[in-house]
Amino acid sequence: MEFMIAIIFLIIGVLIGKVIFKDQPIGDLRVDRSDPTCEPYLFLELNSDVRDIMRRKNATFRVKVENFIPRK
């Protein structure tokens, strides 16, 4: 019986840890593929200061593919 309770608490702890320590995106990586003759243009839009990001070893971004009309 104690073993089953320990397993249940272990599973609950793992689920709570996944929610707390989930990687939060720190900005957007925009991809512009509106010009088919060129490689896609990449734009980085950050939500926080660059100094905060430099302290990290890993970073997570949201990827947004937005095709804009090229300039003439």
N, C-alpha and C positions, 0 to 999 in steps of 0.2 A: 504494500500500500504506500509506504513512504517513497519507494522507488518511482511509482507512478506520479506522485505529487512533485517529486524532483524533476522528472521529465517534463511535466506540464509547465513548471516554472522556468525551466531551461528554454522551452519553445517560446514562451511569452517574452523572456529576456532577449532572445535572438530577434524576434519581431520588433520589439521596441528599439533595439540597437540599430536595425536596418532603417527605421524611420528617422531616428535622430542623426545618424551619421551618413545619410544619403547625400551624395554630391549635389550641391545646388549650382545651377548655371550662373556664371558671373558676367554673362553678356551674350551678344548675338554675333554669329558669323554669317554675314550676308553674302550670297552668291548671285552675281549678275551675269546671266548668260544671254543677254539680248542681242549681242553681236555674234552671229554664228561663224564668222570667219576668224575670230580671235578666241584665245583661251578665256575662260570665265574670270571676271574681276571679283576679288575678295575684299570685303570690308569688315573690320572688326569694331563692334560697338560695345564698350564696356559699361557695366553698371556701377563699378566701384573704382577707387583710385588705383593707379598703376602700382604704387608702392605696396598696396595690400596684395596685389596679385603676384608681385615679385617674390614674396615670402613663401608662396606655395610651391610644391613640387609638381602638382597636377592641377589642371584646370578643365572645367566642363563648360561648353558653349551650346546654345541653341542654334541650329542651322536653319536659316531662312533663305529660300530660293526666290528671289524677286527679280523679274526681268523688267528693266527700264528701257525706254526708248533711247537709242544711242544719239549722241549729239552730232550735228552735221556741220 
